[in-house]
């Protein structure tokens, strides 16, 4: 018997998006709504509760639900575009549902038919999934200490999580934990469960409104029908890691494009020309035009690699084996490594081209650099480049894990 849904505040009924064209139109419309308030939300750490309710109501959070369950079943090619569009407007709002899509995808991999039917229904209704995955103070990223212990009628969860992006806004929390067999499971837990505490203690210099703080779990009861064997995902060819990583790359590309757009607007409207250029307007300075061309080229290359990676994922999904999964992972590694550099370079170059005035707090243009520098710390791109190098030199296939 399925466990009832969590009690949540009333929200508008969620729209159901039917195809990729509609999804992109909806994303563009929301981005236009969200962009004007991005600087203020960042400056005052005003959490985007209303904006996320708009995102839920739009139906975008359900676009990867399989067609057999009533969703649009959209692939990575469209979803990365949705993330890129939203991130160019406000990368905080784009990052918040990252884990939502990742754990919807986890259900596709390992959920039972009953689990999928129930939780996909929740997603179609506009409910959001946040994460309780990473931990601090452990030996390394994969050293999970949170425990899932069997008990009467299900399990109990005990542990402490951090970097729980989306949890503060979520209806369901996807908790990564080790079972008594020391293998990894995911438990889908209502956010208002007794013993589950969400702490708004995120103080990162960037991505300030993602609320990526602490989740504490103290004897949290989980029914047996809310747990999936996540470890099985990595026993064969899989796209779980590539899917998660390509969405991060899309956010980075969006940050780069948002920074470039704001730099161009600032130069057109406010920047004075350098006296040696002997021009009337800064936009007529040939050296400045040259630099904008270089930055535009960087952004275009990042977007092209992102598109290639997404298409490799979709191609592999249609014909999955070790070879196709490996190609997708390497394409994503390339996109992630390049977009990391592009986001940081363009967010920094903004001040180079716009001038000293652009550094004033009143404009809050430094949020682009803070967001880029913070978001790109999720995992080291030097390891992406290692995997690319080993594949190019030795023909070595990339490893199977959730970060590639």
DRENZA-784550 format. One record per residue (C-alpha): x, y, z; residue number from 1; residue in three letters; chain. Coordinates in steps of 0.1 Angstrom, whole numbers. Each point is the difference from the previous one (the first is absolute). Layout:
N
+-------+-------+-------+-----+-----+---+
!    xx !    yy !    zz !   k !   r ! c !
+-------+-------+-------+-----+-----+---+
!     X !     Y !     Z ! NUM ! ALA ! A !
...
+-------+-------+-------+-----+-----+---+
This chain:
404
+-------+-------+-------+-----+-----+---+
!    xx !    yy !    zz !   k !   r ! c !
+-------+-------+-------+-----+-----+---+
!     0 !     0 !     0 !   1 ! UNK ! A !
!    14 !    34 !    -9 !   2 ! UNK ! A !
!     8 !    25 !    26 !   3 ! UNK ! A !
!   -20 !    33 !    -1 !   4 ! UNK ! A !
!    16 !    31 !   -15 !   5 ! UNK ! A !
!    14 !    26 !    23 !   6 ! UNK ! A !
!   -22 !    28 !    12 !   7 ! UNK ! A !
!     9 !    31 !   -20 !   8 ! UNK ! A !
!   -13 !    36 !    -3 !   9 ! UNK ! A !
!   -25 !     5 !   -28 !  10 ! UNK ! A !
!    15 !     8 !   -33 !  11 ! UNK ! A !
!   -14 !     6 !   -35 !  12 ! UNK ! A !
!    -6 !   -32 !   -19 !  13 ! UNK ! A !
!    30 !    -9 !   -20 !  14 ! UNK ! A !
!    -2 !     3 !   -38 !  15 ! UNK ! A !
!    10 !   -31 !   -20 !  16 ! UNK ! A !
!    25 !     8 !   -27 !  17 ! UNK ! A !
!    -4 !   -22 !   -31 !  18 ! UNK ! A !
!    31 !     5 !   -21 !  19 ! UNK ! A !
!    35 !    16 !    -2 !  20 ! UNK ! A !
!   -11 !    31 !   -19 !  21 ! UNK ! A !
!   -25 !     9 !    27 !  22 ! UNK ! A !
!    26 !    -7 !    27 !  23 ! UNK ! A !
!    25 !    24 !   -16 !  24 ! UNK ! A !
!   -27 !    27 !    -4 !  25 ! UNK ! A !
!   -11 !    -4 !    37 !  26 ! UNK ! A !
!    37 !     2 !    11 !  27 ! UNK ! A !
!     6 !    32 !   -20 !  28 ! UNK ! A !
!   -31 !    16 !    15 !  29 ! UNK ! A !
!     9 !    -9 !    35 !  30 ! UNK ! A !
!    36 !    12 !    -6 !  31 ! UNK ! A !
!   -13 !    34 !   -11 !  32 ! UNK ! A !
!   -20 !     2 !    33 !  33 ! UNK ! A !
!    28 !   -12 !    22 !  34 ! UNK ! A !
!    29 !    20 !   -14 !  35 ! UNK ! A !
!   -10 !    35 !    12 !  36 ! UNK ! A !
!     0 !   -10 !    36 !  37 ! UNK ! A !
!    32 !   -22 !     0 !  38 ! UNK ! A !
!    23 !    27 !    12 !  39 ! UNK ! A !
!   -23 !    11 !    28 !  40 ! UNK ! A !
!    -6 !   -36 !    12 !  41 ! UNK ! A !
!    37 !    -6 !     1 !  42 ! UNK ! A !
!     9 !    33 !    17 !  43 ! UNK ! A !
!   -26 !    -5 !    28 !  44 ! UNK ! A !
!    -1 !   -38 !     0 !  45 ! UNK ! A !
!   -37 !     1 !    -7 !  46 ! UNK ! A !
!   -10 !   -36 !    -5 !  47 ! UNK ! A !
!   -19 !    -7 !   -32 !  48 ! UNK ! A !
!   -30 !   -18 !    14 !  49 ! UNK ! A !
!   -25 !    18 !   -23 !  50 ! UNK ! A !
!    22 !    -6 !   -30 !  51 ! UNK ! A !
!     3 !   -37 !     7 !  52 ! UNK ! A !
!   -38 !    -2 !     4 !  53 ! UNK ! A !
!    -2 !    15 !   -35 !  54 ! UNK ! A !
!    25 !   -25 !   -12 !  55 ! UNK ! A !
!   -20 !   -29 !    15 !  56 ! UNK ! A !
!   -33 !    13 !   -15 !  57 ! UNK ! A !
!    16 !     4 !   -34 !  58 ! UNK ! A !
!     4 !   -38 !    -4 !  59 ! UNK ! A !
!    38 !     3 !    -7 !  60 ! UNK ! A !
!     9 !   -22 !    30 !  61 ! UNK ! A !
!   -19 !   -29 !   -15 !  62 ! UNK ! A !
!    13 !     0 !   -36 !  63 ! UNK ! A !
!    21 !   -32 !     5 !  64 ! UNK ! A !
!   -28 !   -21 !    14 !  65 ! UNK ! A !
!    -5 !   -29 !   -24 !  66 ! UNK ! A !
!   -28 !     1 !   -25 !  67 ! UNK ! A !
!   -15 !   -31 !    14 !  68 ! UNK ! A !
!    -6 !    19 !    33 !  69 ! UNK ! A !
!   -14 !    31 !   -17 !  70 ! UNK ! A !
!    32 !    21 !    -5 !  71 ! UNK ! A !
!    17 !    14 !   -31 !  72 ! UNK ! A !
!    30 !   -23 !     5 !  73 ! UNK ! A !
!    24 !    26 !   -13 !  74 ! UNK ! A !
!    36 !    -8 !    -5 !  75 ! UNK ! A !
!    33 !    16 !    10 !  76 ! UNK ! A !
!     1 !    22 !   -32 !  77 ! UNK ! A !
!   -31 !    19 !    11 !  78 ! UNK ! A !
!     6 !    -1 !    37 !  79 ! UNK ! A !
!    35 !    15 !    -2 !  80 ! UNK ! A !
!   -15 !    29 !   -20 !  81 ! UNK ! A !
!   -26 !     6 !    27 !  82 ! UNK ! A !
!    28 !     1 !    26 !  83 ! UNK ! A !
!    22 !    23 !   -21 !  84 ! UNK ! A !
!   -29 !    24 !    -6 !  85 ! UNK ! A !
!    -9 !     2 !    36 !  86 ! UNK ! A !
!    36 !     2 !    12 !  87 ! UNK ! A !
!     7 !    30 !   -23 !  88 ! UNK ! A !
!   -28 !    18 !    19 !  89 ! UNK ! A !
!     7 !   -13 !    35 !  90 ! UNK ! A !
!    23 !   -29 !     6 !  91 ! UNK ! A !
!   -13 !    -5 !    35 !  92 ! UNK ! A !
!   -34 !    -8 !   -13 !  93 ! UNK ! A !
!    15 !   -23 !   -26 !  94 ! UNK ! A !
!    21 !   -19 !    26 !  95 ! UNK ! A !
!   -28 !    -5 !    25 !  96 ! UNK ! A !
!   -18 !   -27 !   -21 !  97 ! UNK ! A !
!    32 !   -17 !   -11 !  98 ! UNK ! A !
!    -4 !   -27 !    26 !  99 ! UNK ! A !
!   -37 !    -2 !    -8 ! 100 ! UNK ! A !
!     7 !   -12 !   -35 ! 101 ! UNK ! A !
!    29 !   -22 !    11 ! 102 ! UNK ! A !
!   -22 !   -19 !    25 ! 103 ! UNK ! A !
!   -29 !    -2 !   -25 ! 104 ! UNK ! A !
!    26 !   -17 !   -22 ! 105 ! UNK ! A !
!    10 !   -23 !    28 ! 106 ! UNK ! A !
!   -36 !   -13 !     2 ! 107 ! UNK ! A !
!     2 !    -8 !   -37 ! 108 ! UNK ! A !
!    30 !   -21 !     6 ! 109 ! UNK ! A !
!    -9 !   -20 !    31 ! 110 ! UNK ! A !
!   -36 !     9 !    11 ! 111 ! UNK ! A !
!   -26 !   -28 !     1 ! 112 ! UNK ! A !
!   -31 !     6 !   -22 ! 113 ! UNK ! A !
!   -20 !    10 !    31 ! 114 ! UNK ! A !
!    27 !    24 !    12 ! 115 ! UNK ! A !
!     2 !    16 !   -34 ! 116 ! UNK ! A !
!   -38 !     3 !    -4 ! 117 ! UNK ! A !
!    -3 !    17 !    34 ! 118 ! UNK ! A !
!    30 !    23 !    -1 ! 119 ! UNK ! A !
!    -3 !    10 !   -36 ! 120 ! UNK ! A !
!   -36 !     9 !     8 ! 121 ! UNK ! A !
!    13 !    23 !    28 ! 122 ! UNK ! A !
!    24 !    16 !   -25 ! 123 ! UNK ! A !
!   -27 !     6 !   -25 ! 124 ! UNK ! A !
!   -21 !    16 !    27 ! 125 ! UNK ! A !
!    28 !    26 !     4 ! 126 ! UNK ! A !
!    17 !   -14 !    31 ! 127 ! UNK ! A !
!    37 !     5 !     3 ! 128 ! UNK ! A !
!    28 !   -23 !    10 ! 129 ! UNK ! A !
!    30 !    13 !    19 ! 130 ! UNK ! A !
!    32 !   -18 !     9 ! 131 ! UNK ! A !
!    17 !   -13 !    31 ! 132 ! UNK ! A !
!    31 !   -15 !   -16 ! 133 ! UNK ! A !
!    33 !    15 !     9 ! 134 ! UNK ! A !
!    16 !     0 !    35 ! 135 ! UNK ! A !
!    28 !    19 !    16 ! 136 ! UNK ! A !
!    28 !   -12 !    23 ! 137 ! UNK ! A !
!     3 !   -33 !   -18 ! 138 ! UNK ! A !
!    30 !   -15 !   -17 ! 139 ! UNK ! A !
!   -11 !     9 !   -35 ! 140 ! UNK ! A !
!   -30 !     8 !   -21 ! 141 ! UNK ! A !
!   -12 !   -37 !    -2 ! 142 ! UNK ! A !
!     5 !    -7 !    37 ! 143 ! UNK ! A !
!   -36 !     0 !    10 ! 144 ! UNK ! A !
!    -7 !    -4 !    37 ! 145 ! UNK ! A !
!   -38 !     4 !     1 ! 146 ! UNK ! A !
!   -16 !   -34 !     8 ! 147 ! UNK ! A !
!   -32 !   -17 !   -11 ! 148 ! UNK ! A !
!    -9 !   -26 !    26 ! 149 ! UNK ! A !
!   -29 !   -25 !    -3 ! 150 ! UNK ! A !
!   -28 !     4 !    25 ! 151 ! UNK ! A !
!   -36 !   -10 !     3 ! 152 ! UNK ! A !
!   -19 !    10 !   -31 ! 153 ! UNK ! A !
!    30 !    14 !   -18 ! 154 ! UNK ! A !
!    32 !    18 !    10 ! 155 ! UNK ! A !
!    14 !    28 !    21 ! 156 ! UNK ! A !
!    25 !    26 !   -12 ! 157 ! UNK ! A !
!    27 !    16 !    21 ! 158 ! UNK ! A !
!    27 !    24 !   -11 ! 159 ! UNK ! A !
!     8 !    36 !    -9 ! 160 ! UNK ! A !
!     3 !    14 !   -35 ! 161 ! UNK ! A !
!    13 !    33 !   -15 ! 162 ! UNK ! A !
!    -1 !    17 !   -34 ! 163 ! UNK ! A !
!   -37 !   -11 !    -1 ! 164 ! UNK ! A !
!   -10 !    22 !   -29 ! 165 ! UNK ! A !
!   -37 !     2 !    -5 ! 166 ! UNK ! A !
!    -9 !   -16 !    34 ! 167 ! UNK ! A !
!   -13 !    32 !    15 ! 168 ! UNK ! A !
!   -25 !     4 !   -28 ! 169 ! UNK ! A !
!    -9 !   -37 !    -5 ! 170 ! UNK ! A !
!   -30 !   -22 !     7 ! 171 ! UNK ! A !
!    21 !   -31 !    -2 ! 172 ! UNK ! A !
!    36 !    -5 !    11 ! 173 ! UNK ! A !
!    21 !   -27 !   -18 ! 174 ! UNK ! A !
!    24 !   -13 !    26 ! 175 ! UNK ! A !
!    31 !   -19 !   -10 ! 176 ! UNK ! A !
!     9 !   -26 !    28 ! 177 ! UNK ! A !
!    19 !   -32 !     6 ! 178 ! UNK ! A !
!   -20 !   -31 !     8 ! 179 ! UNK ! A !
!    10 !   -28 !    24 ! 180 ! UNK ! A !
!    17 !   -16 !   -30 ! 181 ! UNK ! A !
!    21 !    32 !    -4 ! 182 ! UNK ! A !
!   -15 !     6 !   -34 ! 183 ! UNK ! A !
!   -15 !    33 !   -11 ! 184 ! UNK ! A !
!   -38 !     6 !     0 ! 185 ! UNK ! A !
!   -22 !    30 !    -6 ! 186 ! UNK ! A !
!   -29 !     6 !    23 ! 187 ! UNK ! A !
!   -28 !    24 !   -11 ! 188 ! UNK ! A !
!   -11 !    18 !    32 ! 189 ! UNK ! A !
!   -28 !    26 !     5 ! 190 ! UNK ! A !
!    16 !    33 !     9 ! 191 ! UNK ! A !
!   -22 !     3 !    31 ! 192 ! UNK ! A !
!     9 !   -34 !    14 ! 193 ! UNK ! A !
!     5 !    -2 !    38 ! 194 ! UNK ! A !
!    37 !     0 !     7 ! 195 ! UNK ! A !
!    10 !    17 !   -32 ! 196 ! UNK ! A !
!    13 !    35 !     5 ! 197 ! UNK ! A !
!    10 !    24 !   -28 ! 198 ! UNK ! A !
!    23 !    28 !    11 ! 199 ! UNK ! A !
!     5 !    31 !   -21 ! 200 ! UNK ! A !
!    37 !     5 !     8 ! 201 ! UNK ! A !
!    15 !     3 !   -35 ! 202 ! UNK ! A !
!    25 !    29 !     0 ! 203 ! UNK ! A !
!    18 !    -5 !   -33 ! 204 ! UNK ! A !
!    13 !    31 !   -17 ! 205 ! UNK ! A !
!   -19 !    -9 !   -32 ! 206 ! UNK ! A !
!   -32 !   -18 !    -8 ! 207 ! UNK ! A !
!   -13 !    16 !    31 ! 208 ! UNK ! A !
!   -37 !    -8 !    -3 ! 209 ! UNK ! A !
!     4 !   -37 !    -8 ! 210 ! UNK ! A !
!    -3 !    -6 !    38 ! 211 ! UNK ! A !
!    25 !   -29 !    -3 ! 212 ! UNK ! A !
!     3 !    -5 !    37 ! 213 ! UNK ! A !
!    -5 !   -28 !    26 ! 214 ! UNK ! A !
!   -25 !   -28 !     2 ! 215 ! UNK ! A !
!     0 !   -20 !    33 ! 216 ! UNK ! A !
!   -16 !   -34 !     2 ! 217 ! UNK ! A !
!    -8 !   -14 !    35 ! 218 ! UNK ! A !
!   -19 !   -33 !    -1 ! 219 ! UNK ! A !
!   -20 !    10 !   -30 ! 220 ! UNK ! A !
!   -24 !   -27 !   -10 ! 221 ! UNK ! A !
!    -1 !   -11 !   -36 ! 222 ! UNK ! A !
!   -25 !   -25 !   -14 ! 223 ! UNK ! A !
!    15 !   -28 !   -19 ! 224 ! UNK ! A !
!   -17 !    11 !   -32 ! 225 ! UNK ! A !
!    19 !    33 !     0 ! 226 ! UNK ! A !
!    35 !   -15 !    -3 ! 227 ! UNK ! A !
!    19 !    -9 !   -32 ! 228 ! UNK ! A !
!    32 !   -20 !    -4 ! 229 ! UNK ! A !
!    21 !    28 !   -16 ! 230 ! UNK ! A !
!    32 !   -20 !     0 ! 231 ! UNK ! A !
!   -14 !   -22 !   -28 ! 232 ! UNK ! A !
!     0 !    29 !   -24 ! 233 ! UNK ! A !
!    38 !    -3 !    -3 ! 234 ! UNK ! A !
!     3 !   -37 !    -6 ! 235 ! UNK ! A !
!    -4 !     4 !   -38 ! 236 ! UNK ! A !
!     1 !    26 !   -27 ! 237 ! UNK ! A !
!   -17 !    31 !    14 ! 238 ! UNK ! A !
!    -7 !    37 !    -8 ! 239 ! UNK ! A !
!    -9 !    11 !    35 ! 240 ! UNK ! A !
!    33 !    18 !     6 ! 241 ! UNK ! A !
!     1 !    15 !   -34 ! 242 ! UNK ! A !
!   -35 !    13 !     3 ! 243 ! UNK ! A !
!     7 !    16 !    34 ! 244 ! UNK ! A !
!    33 !    16 !   -12 ! 245 ! UNK ! A !
!   -14 !    14 !   -33 ! 246 ! UNK ! A !
!   -26 !    20 !    20 ! 247 ! UNK ! A !
!    29 !    15 !    20 ! 248 ! UNK ! A !
!    17 !     9 !   -32 ! 249 ! UNK ! A !
!   -32 !    16 !   -13 ! 250 ! UNK ! A !
!    -1 !    22 !    31 ! 251 ! UNK ! A !
!    36 !    11 !    -6 ! 252 ! UNK ! A !
!    -7 !     8 !   -36 ! 253 ! UNK ! A !
!   -30 !    21 !    11 ! 254 ! UNK ! A !
!    22 !    19 !    25 ! 255 ! UNK ! A !
!    25 !     8 !   -27 ! 256 ! UNK ! A !
!   -27 !    12 !   -24 ! 257 ! UNK ! A !
!   -17 !    21 !    28 ! 258 ! UNK ! A !
!    33 !    16 !     8 ! 259 ! UNK ! A !
!     7 !     8 !   -36 ! 260 ! UNK ! A !
!   -35 !    15 !    -5 ! 261 ! UNK ! A !
!     4 !    22 !    31 ! 262 ! UNK ! A !
!    35 !    11 !   -11 ! 263 ! UNK ! A !
!   -13 !    10 !   -34 ! 264 ! UNK ! A !
!   -29 !    20 !    15 ! 265 ! UNK ! A !
!    22 !    18 !    24 ! 266 ! UNK ! A !
!    26 !     9 !   -26 ! 267 ! UNK ! A !
!   -28 !    13 !   -23 ! 268 ! UNK ! A !
!   -17 !    20 !    27 ! 269 ! UNK ! A !
!    27 !    11 !    25 ! 270 ! UNK ! A !
!    36 !    -6 !    -9 ! 271 ! UNK ! A !
!    21 !    29 !   -11 ! 272 ! UNK ! A !
!    24 !    -5 !   -29 ! 273 ! UNK ! A !
!    37 !    -2 !     7 ! 274 ! UNK ! A !
!    16 !    33 !   -10 ! 275 ! UNK ! A !
!    26 !   -15 !   -23 ! 276 ! UNK ! A !
!   -26 !   -16 !   -21 ! 277 ! UNK ! A !
!   -11 !    35 !   -11 ! 278 ! UNK ! A !
!   -36 !   -11 !    -5 ! 279 ! UNK ! A !
!   -33 !    15 !    12 ! 280 ! UNK ! A !
!   -14 !   -32 !    15 ! 281 ! UNK ! A !
!    16 !   -30 !    17 ! 282 ! UNK ! A !
!   -18 !   -23 !   -25 ! 283 ! UNK ! A !
!    21 !    16 !   -28 ! 284 ! UNK ! A !
!    33 !   -10 !    17 ! 285 ! UNK ! A !
!    15 !   -27 !   -23 ! 286 ! UNK ! A !
!    19 !   -16 !    28 ! 287 ! UNK ! A !
!   -32 !    -3 !    20 ! 288 ! UNK ! A !
!   -18 !   -14 !   -30 ! 289 ! UNK ! A !
!    28 !   -26 !    -4 ! 290 ! UNK ! A !
!    -3 !   -11 !    36 ! 291 ! UNK ! A !
!   -38 !    -4 !    -3 ! 292 ! UNK ! A !
!     6 !   -21 !   -30 ! 293 ! UNK ! A !
!    24 !   -23 !    19 ! 294 ! UNK ! A !
!   -24 !    -3 !    29 ! 295 ! UNK ! A !
!   -29 !    -7 !   -24 ! 296 ! UNK ! A !
!    21 !   -28 !   -16 ! 297 ! UNK ! A !
!     6 !   -15 !    34 ! 298 ! UNK ! A !
!   -37 !     0 !     8 ! 299 ! UNK ! A !
!    -9 !   -15 !   -34 ! 300 ! UNK ! A !
!    25 !   -28 !     4 ! 301 ! UNK ! A !
!   -13 !    -8 !    35 ! 302 ! UNK ! A !
!   -36 !    -1 !   -14 ! 303 ! UNK ! A !
!    10 !   -22 !   -29 ! 304 ! UNK ! A !
!    18 !   -25 !    23 ! 305 ! UNK ! A !
!   -31 !     0 !    22 ! 306 ! UNK ! A !
!   -22 !    -8 !   -29 ! 307 ! UNK ! A !
!    23 !   -28 !   -12 ! 308 ! UNK ! A !
!     1 !   -16 !    35 ! 309 ! UNK ! A !
!   -38 !     1 !     3 ! 310 ! UNK ! A !
!    -5 !   -16 !   -34 ! 311 ! UNK ! A !
!    25 !   -27 !     9 ! 312 ! UNK ! A !
!   -20 !    -8 !    31 ! 313 ! UNK ! A !
!   -32 !    -2 !   -20 ! 314 ! UNK ! A !
!    17 !   -22 !   -26 ! 315 ! UNK ! A !
!    14 !   -23 !    26 ! 316 ! UNK ! A !
!   -34 !    -2 !    17 ! 317 ! UNK ! A !
!   -15 !   -14 !   -32 ! 318 ! UNK ! A !
!    27 !   -27 !    -3 ! 319 ! UNK ! A !
!    17 !    -4 !    33 ! 320 ! UNK ! A !
!    32 !   -21 !     4 ! 321 ! UNK ! A !
!    34 !     6 !    14 ! 322 ! UNK ! A !
!    13 !    17 !   -31 ! 323 ! UNK ! A !
!   -29 !    25 !    -4 ! 324 ! UNK ! A !
!     0 !     7 !    38 ! 325 ! UNK ! A !
!    37 !     7 !    -2 ! 326 ! UNK ! A !
!    -4 !    24 !   -29 ! 327 ! UNK ! A !
!   -27 !    19 !    18 ! 328 ! UNK ! A !
!    20 !     2 !    32 ! 329 ! UNK ! A !
!    31 !    13 !   -19 ! 330 ! UNK ! A !
!   -21 !    26 !   -19 ! 331 ! UNK ! A !
!   -15 !    12 !    33 ! 332 ! UNK ! A !
!    35 !     1 !    16 ! 333 ! UNK ! A !
!    11 !    23 !   -29 ! 334 ! UNK ! A !
!   -30 !    22 !     4 ! 335 ! UNK ! A !
!     4 !     3 !    37 ! 336 ! UNK ! A !
!    37 !     7 !    -1 ! 337 ! UNK ! A !
!    -4 !    27 !   -27 ! 338 ! UNK ! A !
!   -31 !    16 !    15 ! 339 ! UNK ! A !
!    17 !     3 !    34 ! 340 ! UNK ! A !
!    27 !    21 !   -15 ! 341 ! UNK ! A !
!   -24 !    20 !   -22 ! 342 ! UNK ! A !
!   -22 !     9 !    30 ! 343 ! UNK ! A !
!    29 !    12 !    21 ! 344 ! UNK ! A !
!    18 !    18 !   -28 ! 345 ! UNK ! A !
!   -31 !    19 !   -13 ! 346 ! UNK ! A !
!   -12 !     9 !    35 ! 347 ! UNK ! A !
!    34 !    15 !     7 ! 348 ! UNK ! A !
!     5 !    16 !   -34 ! 349 ! UNK ! A !
!   -32 !    19 !     6 ! 350 ! UNK ! A !
!    20 !    25 !    22 ! 351 ! UNK ! A !
!    28 !     1 !   -25 ! 352 ! UNK ! A !
!   -22 !    12 !   -28 ! 353 ! UNK ! A !
!   -25 !    20 !    20 ! 354 ! UNK ! A !
!    25 !    19 !    22 ! 355 ! UNK ! A !
!     3 !    11 !    36 ! 356 ! UNK ! A !
!   -35 !    12 !     4 ! 357 ! UNK ! A !
!   -13 !   -35 !    -6 ! 358 ! UNK ! A !
!    16 !   -12 !    33 ! 359 ! UNK ! A !
!   -24 !    22 !    21 ! 360 ! UNK ! A !
!   -23 !   -20 !    23 ! 361 ! UNK ! A !
!   -30 !    20 !   -12 ! 362 ! UNK ! A !
!     2 !   -19 !   -33 ! 363 ! UNK ! A !
!     8 !   -33 !    16 ! 364 ! UNK ! A !
!    16 !   -13 !   -32 ! 365 ! UNK ! A !
!    25 !   -19 !    21 ! 366 ! UNK ! A !
!   -27 !   -25 !     7 ! 367 ! UNK ! A !
!     8 !   -15 !   -34 ! 368 ! UNK ! A !
!    36 !    -8 !    11 ! 369 ! UNK ! A !
!   -11 !   -11 !    35 ! 370 ! UNK ! A !
!   -26 !   -23 !   -16 ! 371 ! UNK ! A !
!    24 !   -14 !   -25 ! 372 ! UNK ! A !
!    28 !    -6 !    25 ! 373 ! UNK ! A !
!   -24 !   -16 !    25 ! 374 ! UNK ! A !
!   -19 !   -22 !   -24 ! 375 ! UNK ! A !
!    30 !   -13 !   -18 ! 376 ! UNK ! A !
!    14 !   -14 !    32 ! 377 ! UNK ! A !
!   -24 !   -29 !    -1 ! 378 ! UNK ! A !
!    27 !   -24 !   -12 ! 379 ! UNK ! A !
!    35 !     6 !   -13 ! 380 ! UNK ! A !
!     2 !     3 !   -38 ! 381 ! UNK ! A !
!    36 !   -12 !     1 ! 382 ! UNK ! A !
!   -13 !   -35 !     3 ! 383 ! UNK ! A !
!   -23 !     5 !   -30 ! 384 ! UNK ! A !
!    31 !     9 !   -20 ! 385 ! UNK ! A !
!    18 !   -31 !    14 ! 386 ! UNK ! A !
!   -27 !   -22 !   -13 ! 387 ! UNK ! A !
!     0 !    17 !   -34 ! 388 ! UNK ! A !
!    38 !    -4 !    -1 ! 389 ! UNK ! A !
!     0 !   -37 !     8 ! 390 ! UNK ! A !
!   -27 !    -6 !   -26 ! 391 ! UNK ! A !
!    19 !    19 !   -26 ! 392 ! UNK ! A !
!    34 !   -15 !     8 ! 393 ! UNK ! A !
!    -8 !   -35 !    11 ! 394 ! UNK ! A !
!   -36 !    -6 !   -10 ! 395 ! UNK ! A !
!   -10 !    -4 !    36 ! 396 ! UNK ! A !
!   -37 !     1 !     7 ! 397 ! UNK ! A !
!   -12 !    24 !    26 ! 398 ! UNK ! A !
!   -10 !   -14 !    34 ! 399 ! UNK ! A !
!   -36 !    -7 !    11 ! 400 ! UNK ! A !
!   -10 !    24 !    27 ! 401 ! UNK ! A !
!   -24 !    29 !     6 ! 402 ! UNK ! A !
!    24 !    28 !    -8 ! 403 ! UNK ! A !
!     8 !   -10 !   -36 ! 404 ! UNK ! A !
+-------+-------+-------+-----+-----+---+
